Amino acid sequence: MKKKTLMQKKFKACDGLDVEFGCIGGHGRTGTILACLVVLVSGPQMTTAEAVTWVRKHYCPNAVESKSQIWFIDYFRHLSY
């Protein structure tokens, strides 16, 4: 997903509109994108670990399944701020 698309989703979510993401299992890629959205909404003070924890608490305990997905969230976080 492109950063521009994710930013559009962020603005919708901040306006109280529904935002949908999905993949086949609904855990790995979906959780990764949700964690990136959490980073965008929360700002640079939110760490990657905190974003993953938030998604696992509020969406699904199995979200963000691999080290490469955590790496991507961290990479995205650093590109965003």
N, C-alpha and C positions, 0 to 999 in steps of 0.2 A: 504494500500500500504506500502510495506516495505521501510525503509530508503535507502537501497541499490538501489532499483528500482528508487526512487526519485532522488538519486544522479546521476544515469545514465541519467535520463531525464534532470537534471541540466546541465550536461556536453554537451548533445546534444544541448540544448537551447543556451548555451554560445558559441557553435561552429556555431550558426546561423541556426541550423537544426530545422525542425518542431517538436513539441512535442504535443501529444494529450492526453487529459484526458476527462473522461466523466462519467456521471451517467444519470439516467432516466430524471430528470428535468433540469440538467445542472446548478444548482444554489448552493445547499448546499454542497454536497460532492465534486463536481468539484471545487467550490470556495475555499473550505477548502484546497484541495490539491494544488491549484494554490497559495494560500497564503503561504503554507509551502515552495513551490518552491521559492517564492519571498524572504522569510526569508533566504533560503540557498544562493541565488544569492547575496543578499544585505549585508549579514553578520550580526554580533551580534548587530550592532547599530540600526537595524530596529526593531521597537517595533511590537508587535502583532497588535495593533490598526492601525499602519501605513501600515502593510502588508494587512490587511483587506480593508483599505481605498484604497490602490493602486489597489487591485483586483476589487473592486466595481467601481472604476473610469475607468480602462482600459479593464475590461472584461464584467461585468454586475452589475448594481446597486443593484440587488437582491442576489448577491453572498454572501455566508456564512450566513446561515439563523438562526442559533440557538446559544444559550449561550454555549452549549456543543461543538459545532464546534469551537467557539472562544477559549474555554478552550483547545481543542486539539491543535490548532495552537500554543497557548502559551506553552503548554507542549512540543510540538515538538521543538519549538524555544529554550527552556531551555536544551533539550537533545542534540541539535545540536552544542551548543557552550559552 
